[in-house]
Amino acid sequence: MDQYTVNKEMHRIALYMTNKGYLCSYHARIDPDVDPSKCRICLELFESF
């Protein structure tokens, strides 16, 4: 694989993880004001990924 393919795949994985809510608990650790049970921003923004 070339560097562009690797970069594209890394972004695809990051978008997928964001869309599925896998990063919400980490986000809440960084920003205590975030309540993953109420926040739907990433899930809605990245729903097509």
N, CA, C and O atoms as a Tripos MOL2 file, in Angstrom:
@<TRIPOS>MOLECULE
protein
  196   195    49     0     0
PROTEIN
NO_CHARGES

@<TRIPOS>ATOM
      1 N           0.8370   -1.1890    0.0000 N.3       1 MET1
      2 CA          0.0000    0.0000    0.0000 C.3       1 MET1
      3 C           0.8790    1.2480    0.0000 C.2       1 MET1
      4 O           1.9390    1.2840    0.6260 O.2       1 MET1
      5 N           0.4220    2.2460   -0.7020 N.am      2 ASP2
      6 CA          1.1580    3.5050   -0.6570 C.3       2 ASP2
      7 C           0.6460    4.3650    0.5050 C.2       2 ASP2
      8 O          -0.3420    4.0260    1.1570 O.2       2 ASP2
      9 N           1.3290    5.4680    0.7470 N.am      3 GLN3
     10 CA          0.9990    6.3060    1.8980 C.3       3 GLN3
     11 C          -0.3960    6.9050    1.8010 C.2       3 GLN3
     12 O          -1.0240    7.1580    2.8290 O.2       3 GLN3
     13 N          -0.8920    7.1370    0.6060 N.am      4 TYR4
     14 CA         -2.2130    7.7270    0.4270 C.3       4 TYR4
     15 C          -3.3210    6.7210    0.7570 C.2       4 TYR4
     16 O          -4.3500    7.0800    1.3290 O.2       4 TYR4
     17 N          -3.1000    5.4940    0.3990 N.am      5 THR5
     18 CA         -4.0600    4.4440    0.7220 C.3       5 THR5
     19 C          -4.1050    4.2230    2.2340 C.2       5 THR5
     20 O          -5.1840    4.0910    2.8110 O.2       5 THR5
     21 N          -2.9610    4.1830    2.8610 N.am      6 VAL6
     22 CA         -2.9030    4.0230    4.3220 C.3       6 VAL6
     23 C          -3.6020    5.1890    4.9970 C.2       6 VAL6
     24 O          -4.3880    4.9870    5.9230 O.2       6 VAL6
     25 N          -3.3280    6.4050    4.5470 N.am      7 ASN7
     26 CA         -3.9540    7.5910    5.1250 C.3       7 ASN7
     27 C          -5.4700    7.5520    4.9620 C.2       7 ASN7
     28 O          -6.2070    7.8590    5.8990 O.2       7 ASN7
     29 N          -5.9300    7.1780    3.7840 N.am      8 LYS8
     30 CA         -7.3730    7.0780    3.5250 C.3       8 LYS8
     31 C          -8.0200    6.0430    4.4440 C.2       8 LYS8
     32 O          -9.0900    6.2910    5.0010 O.2       8 LYS8
     33 N          -7.3860    4.9030    4.6030 N.am      9 GLU9
     34 CA         -7.9340    3.8490    5.4550 C.3       9 GLU9
     35 C          -7.9520    4.2650    6.9250 C.2       9 GLU9
     36 O          -8.8950    3.9460    7.6500 O.2       9 GLU9
     37 N          -6.9230    4.9690    7.3610 N.am     10 MET10
     38 CA         -6.8880    5.4620    8.7530 C.3      10 MET10
     39 C          -8.0400    6.4340    8.9980 C.2      10 MET10
     40 O          -8.6770    6.3910   10.0510 O.2      10 MET10
     41 N          -8.3060    7.3020    8.0350 N.am     11 HIS11
     42 CA         -9.4260    8.2330    8.1660 C.3      11 HIS11
     43 C         -10.7580    7.4950    8.1460 C.2      11 HIS11
     44 O         -11.6710    7.8200    8.9040 O.2      11 HIS11
     45 N         -10.8580    6.4980    7.2690 N.am     12 ARG12
     46 CA        -12.1010    5.7130    7.2000 C.3      12 ARG12
     47 C         -12.3750    5.0260    8.5290 C.2      12 ARG12
     48 O         -13.5160    5.0070    8.9900 O.2      12 ARG12
     49 N         -11.3530    4.4650    9.1470 N.am     13 ILE13
     50 CA        -11.5020    3.7910   10.4410 C.3      13 ILE13
     51 C         -11.8990    4.7940   11.5170 C.2      13 ILE13
     52 O         -12.7740    4.5140   12.3360 O.2      13 ILE13
     53 N         -11.2620    5.9590   11.5180 N.am     14 ALA14
     54 CA        -11.5900    6.9880   12.5070 C.3      14 ALA14
     55 C         -13.0440    7.4550   12.3610 C.2      14 ALA14
     56 O         -13.7400    7.6340   13.3600 O.2      14 ALA14
     57 N         -13.4960    7.6490   11.1330 N.am     15 LEU15
     58 CA        -14.8850    8.0550   10.9090 C.3      15 LEU15
     59 C         -15.8610    6.9640   11.3470 C.2      15 LEU15
     60 O         -16.8970    7.2560   11.9440 O.2      15 LEU15
     61 N         -15.5330    5.7300   11.0550 N.am     16 TYR16
     62 CA        -16.3800    4.6070   11.4630 C.3      16 TYR16
     63 C         -16.4900    4.5480   12.9910 C.2      16 TYR16
     64 O         -17.5850    4.4020   13.5350 O.2      16 TYR16
     65 N         -15.3570    4.6630   13.6720 N.am     17 MET17
     66 CA        -15.3540    4.6030   15.1370 C.3      17 MET17
     67 C         -16.1340    5.7710   15.7490 C.2      17 MET17
     68 O         -16.8210    5.6140   16.7580 O.2      17 MET17
     69 N         -16.0140    6.9380   15.1220 N.am     18 THR18
     70 CA        -16.7510    8.1080   15.5860 C.3      18 THR18
     71 C         -18.2460    7.8930   15.3980 C.2      18 THR18
     72 O         -19.0340    8.1830   16.2980 O.2      18 THR18
     73 N         -18.6360    7.3910   14.2470 N.am     19 ASN19
     74 CA        -20.0440    7.1540   13.9450 C.3      19 ASN19
     75 C         -20.6800    6.1220   14.8630 C.2      19 ASN19
     76 O         -21.8570    6.2460   15.2010 O.2      19 ASN19
     77 N         -19.9440    5.1280   15.2640 N.am     20 LYS20
     78 CA        -20.4900    4.0670   16.1040 C.3      20 LYS20
     79 C         -20.4810    4.4200   17.5800 C.2      20 LYS20
     80 O         -20.9980    3.6600   18.3980 O.2      20 LYS20
     81 N         -19.8970    5.5700   17.9370 N.am     21 GLY21
     82 CA        -19.8940    5.9990   19.3380 C.3      21 GLY21
     83 C         -18.7910    5.3660   20.1660 C.2      21 GLY21
     84 O         -18.8190    5.4390   21.3950 O.2      21 GLY21
     85 N         -17.8210    4.7480   19.5110 N.am     22 TYR22
     86 CA        -16.7470    4.0790   20.2370 C.3      22 TYR22
     87 C         -15.8280    5.0610   20.9650 C.2      22 TYR22
     88 O         -15.1270    4.6770   21.9010 O.2      22 TYR22
     89 N         -15.8280    6.3180   20.5410 N.am     23 LEU23
     90 CA        -14.9150    7.2990   21.1380 C.3      23 LEU23
     91 C         -15.5920    8.1850   22.1820 C.2      23 LEU23
     92 O         -14.9330    9.0250   22.7930 O.2      23 LEU23
     93 N         -16.8730    8.0130   22.3900 N.am     24 CYS24
     94 CA        -17.6190    8.8850   23.3050 C.3      24 CYS24
     95 C         -17.1030    8.8250   24.7450 C.2      24 CYS24
     96 O         -16.9940    9.8590   25.4030 O.2      24 CYS24
     97 N         -16.7920    7.6540   25.2270 N.am     25 SER25
     98 CA        -16.3140    7.5460   26.6120 C.3      25 SER25
     99 C         -14.9570    8.2290   26.7760 C.2      25 SER25
    100 O         -14.6740    8.8030   27.8270 O.2      25 SER25
    101 N         -14.1200    8.1680   25.7440 N.am     26 TYR26
    102 CA        -12.8290    8.8570   25.7960 C.3      26 TYR26
    103 C         -13.0310   10.3670   25.7580 C.2      26 TYR26
    104 O         -12.3400   11.1080   26.4570 O.2      26 TYR26
    105 N         -13.9710   10.8150   24.9500 N.am     27 HIS27
    106 CA        -14.2820   12.2390   24.8760 C.3      27 HIS27
    107 C         -14.7770   12.7370   26.2300 C.2      27 HIS27
    108 O         -14.3950   13.8230   26.6670 O.2      27 HIS27
    109 N         -15.6170   11.9590   26.8940 N.am     28 ALA28
    110 CA        -16.1440   12.3480   28.2020 C.3      28 ALA28
    111 C         -15.0350   12.4330   29.2500 C.2      28 ALA28
    112 O         -15.1100   13.2600   30.1600 O.2      28 ALA28
    113 N         -14.0250   11.6030   29.1370 N.am     29 ARG29
    114 CA        -12.8880   11.6760   30.0660 C.3      29 ARG29
    115 C         -12.1070   12.9730   29.8850 C.2      29 ARG29
    116 O         -11.6350   13.5630   30.8570 O.2      29 ARG29
    117 N         -11.9760   13.4080   28.6490 N.am     30 ILE30
    118 CA        -11.2400   14.6250   28.3470 C.3      30 ILE30
    119 C         -12.0510   15.8630   28.7220 C.2      30 ILE30
    120 O         -11.5090   16.8370   29.2460 O.2      30 ILE30
    121 N         -13.3420   15.8150   28.4490 N.am     31 ASP31
    122 CA        -14.2390   16.9450   28.7170 C.3      31 ASP31
    123 C         -15.3970   16.4680   29.5940 C.2      31 ASP31
    124 O         -16.3710   15.9190   29.0780 O.2      31 ASP31
    125 N         -15.3060   16.6670   30.9030 N.am     32 PRO32
    126 CA        -16.3380   16.1730   31.8270 C.3      32 PRO32
    127 C         -17.7370   16.7600   31.5860 C.2      32 PRO32
    128 O         -18.7250   16.2110   32.0730 O.2      32 PRO32
    129 N         -17.8280   17.8560   30.8500 N.am     33 ASP33
    130 CA        -19.1430   18.4400   30.5550 C.3      33 ASP33
    131 C         -19.9090   17.6540   29.5000 C.2      33 ASP33
    132 O         -21.1000   17.8940   29.2980 O.2      33 ASP33
    133 N         -19.2540   16.7280   28.8300 N.am     34 VAL34
    134 CA        -19.8990   15.9220   27.7950 C.3      34 VAL34
    135 C         -20.5810   14.7190   28.4440 C.2      34 VAL34
    136 O         -19.9560   13.9630   29.1890 O.2      34 VAL34
    137 N         -21.8470   14.5560   28.1560 N.am     35 ASP35
    138 CA        -22.6050   13.3980   28.6400 C.3      35 ASP35
    139 C         -22.9240   12.5200   27.4270 C.2      35 ASP35
    140 O         -23.8300   12.8380   26.6560 O.2      35 ASP35
    141 N         -22.1880   11.4230   27.2530 N.am     36 PRO36
    142 CA        -22.3920   10.5720   26.0700 C.3      36 PRO36
    143 C         -23.8180   10.0550   25.9100 C.2      36 PRO36
    144 O         -24.2400    9.7560   24.7930 O.2      36 PRO36
    145 N         -24.5630    9.9440   26.9970 N.am     37 SER37
    146 CA        -25.9410    9.4540   26.8780 C.3      37 SER37
    147 C         -26.8720   10.5000   26.2620 C.2      37 SER37
    148 O         -27.9470   10.1590   25.7690 O.2      37 SER37
    149 N         -26.4650   11.7630   26.2880 N.am     38 LYS38
    150 CA        -27.2850   12.8320   25.7190 C.3      38 LYS38
    151 C         -26.7520   13.3500   24.3910 C.2      38 LYS38
    152 O         -27.5160   13.8260   23.5520 O.2      38 LYS38
    153 N         -25.4610   13.2570   24.2070 N.am     39 CYS39
    154 CA        -24.8270   13.8240   23.0060 C.3      39 CYS39
    155 C         -25.0010   12.8820   21.8180 C.2      39 CYS39
    156 O         -24.7080   11.6900   21.9100 O.2      39 CYS39
    157 N         -25.4720   13.4220   20.7200 N.am     40 ARG40
    158 CA        -25.6620   12.6430   19.4990 C.3      40 ARG40
    159 C         -24.9630   13.2970   18.3150 C.2      40 ARG40
    160 O         -25.1950   12.9160   17.1680 O.2      40 ARG40
    161 N         -24.1160   14.2720   18.5840 N.am     41 ILE41
    162 CA        -23.5160   15.0730   17.5150 C.3      41 ILE41
    163 C         -22.7550   14.1940   16.5190 C.2      41 ILE41
    164 O         -23.0700   14.1940   15.3290 O.2      41 ILE41
    165 N         -21.7720   13.4580   16.9910 N.am     42 CYS42
    166 CA        -20.9570   12.6380   16.0770 C.3      42 CYS42
    167 C         -21.7840   11.5510   15.4100 C.2      42 CYS42
    168 O         -21.6130   11.2680   14.2240 O.2      42 CYS42
    169 N         -22.6760   10.9480   16.1720 N.am     43 LEU43
    170 CA        -23.4960    9.8720   15.6120 C.3      43 LEU43
    171 C         -24.3440   10.3770   14.4420 C.2      43 LEU43
    172 O         -24.5510    9.6600   13.4630 O.2      43 LEU43
    173 N         -24.8330   11.6220   14.5530 N.am     44 GLU44
    174 CA        -25.6430   12.1750   13.4800 C.3      44 GLU44
    175 C         -24.7950   12.7570   12.3470 C.2      44 GLU44
    176 O         -25.1340   12.6040   11.1730 O.2      44 GLU44
    177 N         -23.6970   13.4230   12.6960 N.am     45 LEU45
    178 CA        -22.8520   14.0170   11.6650 C.3      45 LEU45
    179 C         -22.2040   12.9810   10.7610 C.2      45 LEU45
    180 O         -22.0660   13.1920    9.5570 O.2      45 LEU45
    181 N         -21.8120   11.8680   11.3500 N.am     46 PHE46
    182 CA        -21.0630   10.8620   10.6040 C.3      46 PHE46
    183 C         -21.8800    9.5990   10.3250 C.2      46 PHE46
    184 O         -21.3100    8.5280   10.1220 O.2      46 PHE46
    185 N         -23.2120    9.7160   10.3120 N.am     47 GLU47
    186 CA        -24.0700    8.5450   10.1630 C.3      47 GLU47
    187 C         -23.8880    7.8330    8.8170 C.2      47 GLU47
    188 O         -24.1920    6.6450    8.7030 O.2      47 GLU47
    189 N         -23.4080    8.5300    7.8230 N.am     48 SER48
    190 CA        -23.2600    7.8930    6.5120 C.3      48 SER48
    191 C         -21.9410    7.1200    6.3880 C.2      48 SER48
    192 O         -21.6680    6.5200    5.3480 O.2      48 SER48
    193 N         -21.1380    7.1340    7.4320 N.am     49 PHE49
    194 CA        -19.8550    6.4250    7.3690 C.3      49 PHE49
    195 C         -20.0010    5.1370    8.0480 C.2      49 PHE49
    196 O         -19.0450    4.3650    8.1210 O.2      49 PHE49
@<TRIPOS>BOND
     1     1     2 1
     2     2     3 1
     3     3     4 2
     4     3     5 am
     5     5     6 1
     6     6     7 1
     7     7     8 2
     8     7     9 am
     9     9    10 1
    10    10    11 1
    11    11    12 2
    12    11    13 am
    13    13    14 1
    14    14    15 1
    15    15    16 2
    16    15    17 am
    17    17    18 1
    18    18    19 1
    19    19    20 2
    20    19    21 am
    21    21    22 1
    22    22    23 1
    23    23    24 2
    24    23    25 am
    25    25    26 1
    26    26    27 1
    27    27    28 2
    28    27    29 am
    29    29    30 1
    30    30    31 1
    31    31    32 2
    32    31    33 am
    33    33    34 1
    34    34    35 1
    35    35    36 2
    36    35    37 am
    37    37    38 1
    38    38    39 1
    39    39    40 2
    40    39    41 am
    41    41    42 1
    42    42    43 1
    43    43    44 2
    44    43    45 am
    45    45    46 1
    46    46    47 1
    47    47    48 2
    48    47    49 am
    49    49    50 1
    50    50    51 1
    51    51    52 2
    52    51    53 am
    53    53    54 1
    54    54    55 1
    55    55    56 2
    56    55    57 am
    57    57    58 1
    58    58    59 1
    59    59    60 2
    60    59    61 am
    61    61    62 1
    62    62    63 1
    63    63    64 2
    64    63    65 am
    65    65    66 1
    66    66    67 1
    67    67    68 2
    68    67    69 am
    69    69    70 1
    70    70    71 1
    71    71    72 2
    72    71    73 am
    73    73    74 1
    74    74    75 1
    75    75    76 2
    76    75    77 am
    77    77    78 1
    78    78    79 1
    79    79    80 2
    80    79    81 am
    81    81    82 1
    82    82    83 1
    83    83    84 2
    84    83    85 am
    85    85    86 1
    86    86    87 1
    87    87    88 2
    88    87    89 am
    89    89    90 1
    90    90    91 1
    91    91    92 2
    92    91    93 am
    93    93    94 1
    94    94    95 1
    95    95    96 2
    96    95    97 am
    97    97    98 1
    98    98    99 1
    99    99   100 2
   100    99   101 am
   101   101   102 1
   102   102   103 1
   103   103   104 2
   104   103   105 am
   105   105   106 1
   106   106   107 1
   107   107   108 2
   108   107   109 am
   109   109   110 1
   110   110   111 1
   111   111   112 2
   112   111   113 am
   113   113   114 1
   114   114   115 1
   115   115   116 2
   116   115   117 am
   117   117   118 1
   118   118   119 1
   119   119   120 2
   120   119   121 am
   121   121   122 1
   122   122   123 1
   123   123   124 2
   124   123   125 am
   125   125   126 1
   126   126   127 1
   127   127   128 2
   128   127   129 am
   129   129   130 1
   130   130   131 1
   131   131   132 2
   132   131   133 am
   133   133   134 1
   134   134   135 1
   135   135   136 2
   136   135   137 am
   137   137   138 1
   138   138   139 1
   139   139   140 2
   140   139   141 am
   141   141   142 1
   142   142   143 1
   143   143   144 2
   144   143   145 am
   145   145   146 1
   146   146   147 1
   147   147   148 2
   148   147   149 am
   149   149   150 1
   150   150   151 1
   151   151   152 2
   152   151   153 am
   153   153   154 1
   154   154   155 1
   155   155   156 2
   156   155   157 am
   157   157   158 1
   158   158   159 1
   159   159   160 2
   160   159   161 am
   161   161   162 1
   162   162   163 1
   163   163   164 2
   164   163   165 am
   165   165   166 1
   166   166   167 1
   167   167   168 2
   168   167   169 am
   169   169   170 1
   170   170   171 1
   171   171   172 2
   172   171   173 am
   173   173   174 1
   174   174   175 1
   175   175   176 2
   176   175   177 am
   177   177   178 1
   178   178   179 1
   179   179   180 2
   180   179   181 am
   181   181   182 1
   182   182   183 1
   183   183   184 2
   184   183   185 am
   185   185   186 1
   186   186   187 1
   187   187   188 2
   188   187   189 am
   189   189   190 1
   190   190   191 1
   191   191   192 2
   192   191   193 am
   193   193   194 1
   194   194   195 1
   195   195   196 2
@<TRIPOS>SUBSTRUCTURE
     1 MET1         2 RESIDUE 1 A MET
     2 ASP2         6 RESIDUE 1 A ASP
     3 GLN3        10 RESIDUE 1 A GLN
     4 TYR4        14 RESIDUE 1 A TYR
     5 THR5        18 RESIDUE 1 A THR
     6 VAL6        22 RESIDUE 1 A VAL
     7 ASN7        26 RESIDUE 1 A ASN
     8 LYS8        30 RESIDUE 1 A LYS
     9 GLU9        34 RESIDUE 1 A GLU
    10 MET10       38 RESIDUE 1 A MET
    11 HIS11       42 RESIDUE 1 A HIS
    12 ARG12       46 RESIDUE 1 A ARG
    13 ILE13       50 RESIDUE 1 A ILE
    14 ALA14       54 RESIDUE 1 A ALA
    15 LEU15       58 RESIDUE 1 A LEU
    16 TYR16       62 RESIDUE 1 A TYR
    17 MET17       66 RESIDUE 1 A MET
    18 THR18       70 RESIDUE 1 A THR
    19 ASN19       74 RESIDUE 1 A ASN
    20 LYS20       78 RESIDUE 1 A LYS
    21 GLY21       82 RESIDUE 1 A GLY
    22 TYR22       86 RESIDUE 1 A TYR
    23 LEU23       90 RESIDUE 1 A LEU
    24 CYS24       94 RESIDUE 1 A CYS
    25 SER25       98 RESIDUE 1 A SER
    26 TYR26      102 RESIDUE 1 A TYR
    27 HIS27      106 RESIDUE 1 A HIS
    28 ALA28      110 RESIDUE 1 A ALA
    29 ARG29      114 RESIDUE 1 A ARG
    30 ILE30      118 RESIDUE 1 A ILE
    31 ASP31      122 RESIDUE 1 A ASP
    32 PRO32      126 RESIDUE 1 A PRO
    33 ASP33      130 RESIDUE 1 A ASP
    34 VAL34      134 RESIDUE 1 A VAL
    35 ASP35      138 RESIDUE 1 A ASP
    36 PRO36      142 RESIDUE 1 A PRO
    37 SER37      146 RESIDUE 1 A SER
    38 LYS38      150 RESIDUE 1 A LYS
    39 CYS39      154 RESIDUE 1 A CYS
    40 ARG40      158 RESIDUE 1 A ARG
    41 ILE41      162 RESIDUE 1 A ILE
    42 CYS42      166 RESIDUE 1 A CYS
    43 LEU43      170 RESIDUE 1 A LEU
    44 GLU44      174 RESIDUE 1 A GLU
    45 LEU45      178 RESIDUE 1 A LEU
    46 PHE46      182 RESIDUE 1 A PHE
    47 GLU47      186 RESIDUE 1 A GLU
    48 SER48      190 RESIDUE 1 A SER
    49 PHE49      194 RESIDUE 1 A PHE
